[in-house]
Amino acid sequence: MPRTLVSLVSGRRGKWVVLAVWAVLLVPALMLAGRLGDVEQNDNAAWLPGDAESTRVVERVARFQPADTVPALVIYDRPEGITAADLAKARADAEAFEGVKGVEGTPQGPVPSADGKAVQTVVQVHKDRTGWEGIGKVVDALTEVGERDGGGLGFHVTGPAGQASDSIKAFGSGGALTAITASVVVLILLLTYRSPVLPLLPLLTAGGALVTSEAVIYVLARNAGLTVNKQTGFILTVLVFGAATDYALLLTSRYREELRRHEDRHAAMARALRRSGPAIVASAATVAVSLTLLMLAALNSTQGLGPACAVGVLVGLLAMTTLMPALLVVCGRWIFWPTTPSYDATPGAAAVAEGVWARVGTAVAGRPRLVWAGTALVLGALALGTVGLRADGLAGTDQFTGRPQTVVGEEIRSRHFPAGSGDPVYVVAEAGAAEGVRSALSGVPGVARVSAPVVKDGQALVLGELRDEPSGTAAMRTVERARTAVHRVEGARAEVGGTTAVLLDTQEAAARDSAVIIPIVLVVVFLVLALLLRAVVAPLLLMATVVLSFGAALGVSALVFDHVFGFAGAEASFPLLAFVFLVALGIDYNIFLVTRVREEALRHGTRRGALTGLSATGGVITSAGLVLAGTFAAMASLPLVFAAELGFTVAFGVLLDTLVVRSVLVTALTLDVGRWMWWPSALFRRSDGPDREEAEPTPEPALRSS
């Protein structure tokens, strides 16, 4: 780290300047962070690139009907059969719906089902700039009308509007997510530090970093076109708390070591920052660069998630290398109470103590080649589970871990009405080819019925009702066939849109994003490691271990999703996001370990350096892994399949990296490869024979305290 920054943060006057700057900064940050919801875009269509076919259809269909509406499918049911009174209530409700603020036009229906046990009314809901939140308020108003004086008549709102309403309610538990995440961090820090006071400092610093990040993201979304949504918000929360606390753990661990070597806490902090700073900065840079590469995505939601999370990581880095050190120095040694580190001028007093990780290193050192080969074989076997991963999107009713109103309503609707009723596909074409397009669409398997063309301003609109549930995989395959059929109509310039088409285009864009971004992330992370370690072999081996770990985590996750949780599948963007988070975060622990190994190898040779590095960093890296895994596991508190899946995969993958890859696989590889790890750097050319002891830094005498 720059000496100027180190001197400022750890200086007698500088620490107060740092605290004052952060105090001033947090005042406007608190105000801006609270307005982040104002710039969120939670509509699936807004996440698509402008050249997607369904996006173009939205623009073309605007001449026929308002483009900013989504259908709410209102379902009434009575198992013993709908009565005349029930039908009269449905008609009265339809009239009342028309007067609800946010409802566009006249509701269609009520239409009784063929079996006489249900009634359906289609209500078009206006979608304003508030997105899902505004739709949710309209759905609540519809529900209030429909449930009034029902006399046992079942009432549910489903369809796109119902799904949007229940989704925003699910994301509404984000406050609980923050509380759970903070609680997990405090619990693990209490167990790590065994101090009742010390955990408050990283918690307060991480909280300040989160607020500042949200403020910066709000400004970027407001003025630079950054796309953010509710998904961005909950991922940002767990990422900032997890990553920032990891940096705090590494810094605090090194600071505690230096307090035993230096009587003055300012000198101890300066030394700790200089020693741990490069690893912390390299770790944050790797994560931030990897996340920033998501800007190459075609999906606007993924494109916006990357830089937003990168901002969170960088602000977390800034907070943990400025605010956190200043707080530690201001508080002094007592903050570690009751295990306060004492100054000891005896040479070697701060040497790493023998512990569980030293014993692990000794065990691995016995037969390192057998250990790394066996570990790699087990991880490879676990990776075979990825064959069963179904990441082709989730139907609307499969997106929730529970059974909200929209899920129950969709189940009832599918029993009594054609699955695609109320949410058709839209085909827009040139007016002269209208009948040809209608005929082509009618012949597509999976299309139940086709409306007569509506012609206006030289354009024709044809609606097609699907046989399958519009948000399901079968409906998407029907849309693919429909596009193939209508595109063949000569001179029609026909395009297919609608809810199902949006989901299909989202899936295809996500597949493209994975194919483009994953190789680039691997190359960039390799270059960062090569610059940090000044070697080629070590970065290649580290990358191989992290990719293998990712495959194993994804394979185990696929098996758990299918056979334990019973999830229907995963979102199309899930593999890419899991990859970026696991590779970027997983390489963190390798950076923490290998930079310490390299530091020790310069003095003692690679073999002893590997064992000392593992022993010195084992405890802090394990604690860091537990914190990060715990914060991502907290995502399971949201009743959404995507959150549960991403949280589980990242949490499991981080634990795998922490407990197996870093401690066993990387250590065994380092011991087996020896000095070749550092090829072609100068360290490679140094003999790895007898230990090369360098004098420990002479303990500094006490300086004036303040």
N, C-alpha and C positions, 0 to 999 in steps of 0.2 A: 504494500500500500504506500502511497505517497507520504514521505516523511512529514510534509506540512500538515496533512490531514491527521496523521498519527499524533503529532505534537499538539494540534488544536484540541482533539478529542480528549487526550489524556493529560493535558496541561492543567495547571492550577487555576488559571483564569479561563482557559479555553473551554473547560467543561461547563462552566456557567454560561458562556456564550452559546454553546450548542443547545443547552436546555432552553435558553431564552428564544433562540431561533425556532425550535420546534413548538414552543408554546404559542408563538405568534402565528406560525404556519397552520396549526390545528384549528384556530378560530374560524377562518373562512372555509377550511376543509370540512369541518363539521356541517356547515350550512350547505355546501355544494353536494356533499355525499348524500344528504337526505333527499336530494332532487334527482337522484339517478333513475328512479322509476319513471320520471317524466319523459325520458328519452329511450325507454325500452321499446323494442319492436318484437311482439310476441306472436305475430301472425306468420304461419309457415310460408305463405306466398311471398312475404317480404324478404325471406331468407334466400330466395332463389336468385341466380344471376339474371340480368336483363334479357339475355338471349335465349332463355329457356322457353320452350314452346308454350307451356302453360302460362308463363308471364305475358307472352305476346297475345294470347287469347283473352286475358283479362282486359287488355287495352282495346282489343277489337270488339269485345262483347259489350263494352260500355254504352254503345249507341242503342242497344236493345233493352238494357236494364241497368240499374245502378251497379257499378262494379264493386262498390265497397259494402256488399251485403253477404251474410252467410246464413244458411238455413238452420232454423231450430225445428226439430221434429218433435212435436208434442204428442205424447201417447197416453191415451186413456185405456184402462183395461178392467174387466170384471170376469173372473174365471167362469162364472155360471152364465154369462151372456150379458151383452149390453142391453139396457132397458130403454124405453122411450124417454124416460126422465134423464137418463145418462146422455142420450143424444142431444136432448134439449139443452142440457148444461154445456156440452161441448160447443153447441152453436152460440150460446150466450157468451161463453169464454172467448170464442173467436172474435166476436164483436168487441169484447173488452180488450183483447190483445191489441186491436187496431189503435186503441187509445194510449197504449203504453209508450212512453218516450223511448225512442230507439228502434221501434218497429217500423219497417218500411212497407208501404202498400197494404193491400188487403190479404189477410191470411187465406191459404188455400185449404178448404175443407170446412167442417170435419168430414172425413171419409171412413165409413165403417169397413172393417175387415170382412173377407169372404166367410169366415167362420162365425161372425157375429159376436166375437168376444173382445174386440178392441176397436178403437177409433183413432185416426191420425189426422192431425192438422199441421200444415207446414207454414211456419212464420219466418219471414225474412227479417233478419236483425242487422241494423246498421253497424258497420265497423268503423269507428272513428280513430283518431290518433292514439287513444289509450289502449287500442288492441283488445287483448283478452279481458282486461279489467272492465272495459266498457261493456263488452258482450256479457260478462258475468253479472253485471248489474241488471241488464235487461232480462236475462234468464231468471234471476231472483224475482223480478217483478212478475214474469210469466208464471212462475211457480206459486207465488202468493195468490194470484188470481185462480189458478187451476186447482189448488188444494182447498179453496174455500167452499164450504157446503158440498163436499164430495159425496157424503153418505156411503163411504166404503169404496168409492170408485178410485181405482189406482191412477196415479198421475206421475209422469216422468217427462223430462226434456232431454233429448239425446240429439244425435247428428253433430255436425261441425260446431254449432253454437254450444250445445251441451258439453261437448268435449273441451272446448275452450274455457267454459265456465268452471268445470271441475279441475282443469289444469291449473288455472290461476289460484284456485283455492288450495291445491296441493302445494304450489310454490309459496303460498301465503304463510306456510309454516317455516319460512326462512329465518324468522327470529328465533324459533326454537333450535334451528340448526346452528346458529351462531352461539347460543347458550350451551348447547351440547358440545360443540367444538371447543369452546373455551374451558368447559369442565374437564374434557379429556386431557387437554394440555396441562391444566393445573394438577390433575391427579398424577400424570406421568412425571411431571417435574417435581412434585412432592416426593415421589418414590425415588427419583434420580438424585436430587439434591439433599434429601432428608433435612430440609430446612423449611419452616413454615412461612418465611418472608421472601426468600429469594425468588420463588416462582412468580411473584407479583411483577417483577421487573420485565421478564420476557413477555408476560401476558399483556401488560400495559403497552409495551413497545409494539407488539404485534397488533394490538387494537388500534394504536395510532397509525401504524402502517396501513391497515385495512381502510380506515377512514380517509387517509390521504390518497390512497389508490382510487377509491370510489370517486373522490373529488376530481382527480385528474381524468379518469375515464368519462365522467360526466362532461367535462369540458371538451374532450375529444369527440364524444358522441354528438354534442351540441354544435360544434364548430368545424369538425373535420370529417363528418360523415361516418364515424365508427358505428357499426351495428352491434348493439348489445340487447340482451334479453334476460329473462329470469334465470335461464340456464347459466349465463355468464355470472350472474350474481352469486349463486350458491357455490359454483366451482371456485370463484375468486375468494370466497370466505375461507374455505378449507385449505386452499393453496397458500394463501398469505399466512394464515395461522401456522400451518404445517411447516412450510419452507423457512419462514422467518424464525420460528422457534428452533429449527435445526441449526441455523446459523448462530443463534444465541447459545445453544448448547456447546458448539465447537469453540466459540470465543470464550465462554465462561470456564470451560474445562482447561483451556490453555492459560487463562488468567489465574486460575487457582494454582496451577503448576508454578507460574512465575512469582506468585505471592510468597512461595516458599524460598525462592531465590533472591528476592528483592524486598528489602525492608520498607521501601517507599512504594505505595500502591500506584502512584502515577508512573513510575518507572516500570512496574510490573505490567501495567496495562499497555504501555507503549511497546514493550517487548512482546506481549501476547498478540497485539494487533499486527506487528510485523511478521510474527511467525505463522499465525492462523489466517491472516488477511488474504494471501494469495489463493489458498484453497477455497475460502469462502467466496471470493470474487469470481474465481474460475467456475465454481459450482453454480453461482447465480447467473453468470454469463451463459453457461451451457444451457440452463433451463430457459432463460429469457430468449436466447437466439433460437432455440428449438421451437418455442411457442410463437415467436414472431414469424417463423416460416409458415405458420398457418395462414398468413395473409395471402399465400399463393393459392388458397382454396377457392373453388368456384362458389361454394355455398357462402352466402353473406354471413350466416350465423357462425360458421366455423372461422371464417375470415376475420370476424370481429372478436371472437373469443381469444384468438392467439395474442394479438397486441394488448388486449385488456389484461390477460393473465400475466403477460410479460411486464406490464406496468406494475402489477401487484408484486411480482418477484423483485423487480429493481427497487421499488420503494421499500420493500421489506429488507433488502440488502442495505440500502441507505440508512434505514432506521437502526438496524442491528450493528452497523459499523460506526454510528455517530451517537444516536440517542442512548442505546444500550450501554456502550462503554462509559459514557458520561454519567449515567445513573449509577453504574457499578462503582466508579471512582468516587462519586459524591457520597455514596453510602458507606464506603470503606469495608474493612474486613468483617465487621459485625453482620453484614447481610448474609454471610454463610452460616450464621449461628444455627444450631449448636456445634457444627463441625468446622469451626473457624480455622483456616489455614494459617500456620505460624511461620514466621521467618526463621530460617536455619542457615547459618553461614557455612555449615559443613559442606565441603565439595561433594557433589552427587546426592545431596539431601533430597532433591526433587526427582530422583530417578524413578522410573516406572516400577510400581510394585508388582510382585507376582500375583496372578489372579487367574480367573477362569479362562480368559482369552490367551494368557501365556501358556496355559496347559493345552488349549486347543492348538496353538501354534506348534508346540512340542509334538503333539500327536500327529499333526499333518506333516511335520518335517521328517518323520520316520520313513515314509514311502510317498513322497509328494506326487510322483507320476501316477501311481495307482489311485491316489485320492482324487486328483483332478479328472482322470479318465472315467472313474466310476461316477463321480458327481455329474459330469457332463452327460454320461449315458442315462442317468436317472432323469435329469432335466429334459433331455431329448425325448424320453419316453412319455413324460408328462405333456410335452408339446404336441404329441399326437392327438390329444383331445381337441385341438383346434379344428380337426376335420369335421366335428359335429357342431361347430358354431354356426348358427343361422342368423347372420347379420344382414337380413334383407328387409328391414323395417318392421314396425309393429302396427297392427291394426289399432284403431282408436280405442277399442275396448280392452286391448292387451297392454295399454300404456300405464295402467294403474296397478299397484300392488293390492289394493283393496277393491271394494265394489261400490263406487260412488253412483249417483243418480244416472249418469249417462250410460254406465255399463249395464245397470239393471234395465234401463229403458230400452237399450239396443237389443238385449236378449228378448224382451217382450215383443218388440217390434218385429224381430226376425222370425218369431213364431207365428205371427198373424199377418204380416205384409211381405211383399217382395223385398228382398234385402236391399236393393238399390233405389227403392222409391223415395222420393223427396230430395235426393242428392245426385242429379244426373251428370253425365258428361256433356260438355258443351263443344259443338263443332261449328266453327265459323269458316265460311267459304265465300267465293264470288257468287253473286246472285244467279248468274247464268248456269252455274253447275250445281245448283241446289238439289235438284232431283237426283242427279247422279251420285252426289254425296250421300243423300238420304238412302238410296238403294244400296250403296256400298256399306254404310253403317248397319243397315238392317241385316246384312248377311254375315256380320261378325259374330262368331260364337261367344256367348256370354252377355250379349246385348238383348234384353228382354223385349223392349219396344222402342220405337223411334217416333218422335213427333213430326208433324208437318212443318216444313221450313217456314220461317218468318223472315221476310225480306224487307230491308230498309237501307237506303242510301247505297245501293249497289252491292250490299253484303247480305248474306243469308245466315241465319242461326238455326241449327238443328240440335235438338236435345235427345239424348239416348239414355234409357233407364237400364241399369246394370242388374244382372241376376244375382251377383254376389255383393257382400257387404262392401261399401265403397272404399273403406280404408284398408281392406285386406289384400293379401298377395294375389289371390285369384282375380280380383277386380283390376289390379295393376297389369296383369298379363292380358286382360281383355282390352285395356287401353292401348297396350302395345300393338295388339292385332288391329284395333280400330285405326290407329295412326297409319299403319302399313296400308290398310285398305283405302282410306280417304286420300292419302298422299298420292295414290296411283290414279286418281281421277284427274284427267288432263285438263289443265286450265283452271282448276278449282281453287288453287292456293289454299287448300283446306288445312286447318290446324285444330288439334283436340286439346281441350282444357277441362277445368273443373277440379274438385277436391282430389279425386283419384289421380288425375294427371299431375297435380302439384306434388303428391307423395312420390309418384314414379320419377319425376324429374329430380326430386330431392335425393332419391336413392341413387340415381345415375350420377349425379354431381358428386355425391359422397364417394362412390367407387372411383371416380376420376381423381378426386382429391387424394385418396390413399395411394394410388399408383404413382402420382406425381411427387407428393410431399415426403413420403417415407424414405425413399432413396436420398433425397436432398438432406433430410435431417441426419441420416447416418454419416454422410460426407462431412457436414458442418461440425457435428459433434467430434468426429475423428480429428478434424483440423484444430479444434479448440484443445483437445487433449495433447496433440502433437506439439502445439506451441507451449503448453503448460509444462509438459514433461521433457521437451526437447529430444524426443525420441520417436521412433516409428513402430517398433515392435510392441512396446507397452500399450499404446493406444489401440493397435489392432487387436490385441488379446482382450483388452478391457471392453472394446466394442462387441467382440464375439461373446463374451460372458453376459453382457447386458441383453443382447438380442436373444440368446439362449434362455435367459431368465424370463424375458417377455413372452417367448413362446410357451414356456412352462406355465406361467401365470395365466395366459389366455386359454391354454388347454384345460387346466384345472377349472377355471371359471366357466368354460363352456359345459363341462360335466356337471358342475354345481347348479348352473342355471337350469339345465334340462332335468336333472334327476333329483335335485334337492328342493330348489325353489319352485320348479314347475313353470318357469317363464316360457312364453310362446316363442321367444327369439330375442333379437337385439336390434337397436336402431342401426341404420346403415352407416352412420358416422362413428359408431362405437369403436370399431377396431383402430381407426386413425387416432382418435383422442386417447384411447388406452395406450397406444404405442408411444405417442409423443410424451405423455405424462410419465410412463414407466421408464422409457429410455432416458429422458432428461433427468428425472428424479433419481432413477437407479444409478446413473453414472455419478451422481453426487457422492455416494458413499465410497465408490471406487476412487474418486478424486481425493476425498478426505483421507482415505487409507494410503493411497500410493504416493501422495505428496509427502506424507510423514515417512513412508518407507524410503523415499528418495533422500529425504533430509538425513535419515539415519544411515543410509547406505553411503553417503558421502563421507561419513566418519568411521563406520564400522564394516563396510562391505554389504553386498546385497543380501546374503543369507541372514546375517544377524539383523540387518535393517528390516527385512520382511517380518521377522519374529518380534522385534521391538516395536515396529510400527503397528502390528496387530494388537499387541499387548497395550500399547499406549492409547490407541484410538478405539479399542473394542467396546469399552463401556459407553463412551459418548456417542459412538455411531449406533450402537444398539438402542440407546435412549432416543436418539434422533429418529431412527426407523420406527420405533414404537409411537412417537408423537405423530409422525406423518401418516402412518397407517391408521392410527386412531382418529385423526381428523377426517381422513377420507372415508373411514368406516361410518362416521357420523352422518354421511350423506344418506344412509339407509333410513334415517328418521323422516325423510321426505317420501310420501306414498306414491312414488313414481318408479317404474321399472328401470328407466334409463339411469336415474340417480343411484338406485340400489346396485345395478350392474357395474357402473363405472367405479363406485365407491368400493365394492368388494374386490374388483380386479386390481385396482391400484393399491389397496390396502394389502392384499395377499402378495402382490408382486413386490412391494416395498419390503415386507417381512422376509420374503424369499431372498431378495438382494442383501438385506441386512444380516440375516442369520446364516445363510448358506453360501451365496455367491461371493460376497466380500470376505467372509471369515475363512471359508474352506477353499472355494474354487480359485479365487485370485491369489490367495496366499500360497496354495500348492503350485500354481503356475509360476509364480515369482521364484519360489524355491527351486523348481525344476529347471526353469530357463536361465536363472542366475543373472549374471551381468549382461546377457544378451537382451534383457528387458529394456536396457537403456540405449541400445544401438539406434543411431550412430553417434550418440552424444559422447562427451569426454568421459563421463562416468563409465561407459561401456569399456573404455580402454584401460581402466584402472583394474588392477588385479583384485580378485575376490578371495585372496588368501587370508593370512592372519589379520585379526582385527586391527584397524587403523584408528587408534584412539586419538581424538582431538580434545584439547582441554575444554572442560565445561566452562561456560561463561563465568567469570569471577563475580560472586555476589556483590552487588553494589551496596555501599554504605548508605545508611539512612540519610535522606535529604529532608529538608524542611517540609513539614506537612501543613496542610491548610484545611 
